[in-house]
Amino acid sequence: MDEVTIKLHVEPLAEGGYVATSPDVPGLVAEGRSVVEVAEIAQGLARKIVESCLDHGDPIPPALSNLVSAGTVDLLVPVSVR
């Protein structure tokens, strides 16, 4: 499985939990109960965005285009220690 690193911007929500967006993947918005959960959800959404683009012939966001053409790289994922 090929991987690519994307940036996530994670913010706490007033009602609890977190929301993540990505400057690398337009339209990616994920919500979760913890930072770890929101990062896992964002990873899955990014993967689905690439799959959708490939299925429909749409352009892949530039930060994700390496998934299709390059080898494996490390993915930076925040991990909660609380």
N, C-alpha and C positions, 0 to 999 in steps of 0.2 A: 504494500500500500504506500503510495506517495504522500508526502506531507509537505506543508509550507508553513512558515511563520506568519501570523497576522497579529496586528495590534488590537487589543480590546480596551475600551474605556468603560470602567465599572463604577457605578455610583450607587450609594444606598438610597432606598426609597423611604419616604416619610412614613408610609404605612407598614414598613418592614420589608425585608428582602433587598434584592439588588437588581439593577438593570444594566445590561451591557450593550454597547454599540461598537462599531468598528469603523475607523476612518478608511480602512483597507477594503471593506466590503459594504458598499452602499446598500441600505435597506435592511441590514442585519440588526435586529433588536431582540434581545433575549432577557427574560426575567427569571429569577430563581430565589430560593430561600437563603442561599449562602453564596459566597464568592466562587467556591468550587462548583456548585451546581450551575450557576449562571455561565461559568466558563465552559462546562461540559455541554450545556444547551447551545451556546454560541458555536462551539466546534461542530456540532451536528447540523446546525443551520447553515454554516458556511459550506459544509459538504453538500447539503441539499441544494444550495444556490448553484454550485458548480454543476451538479447533476442536471438541474433544470435548464441551465444555460446550454449544456451539451445536447440535451434532448430536444430543445427547441431551436437550436442553431443561433442562440443569442451570444453576444460577446461575453467572455468571462472577465470579471473584474481583474485588472492588471496584477494585483497582489496575489491572486489565486491562479493566474495563468501558468505558473510554474508547476502546479499540480498535474497538469496535463503533459508537460514537456520535460520536466527535470527529475532528478533522483530524489531520494529521501533527505530531508533536512530536519533539524530539531524544531519542535513546536513549543513556544513559551506559554505556559499555562499557570495562572496564579493558584497557589495552594494556601488555604486557610490553616492557621496553626492554633486557633482558639478552640 
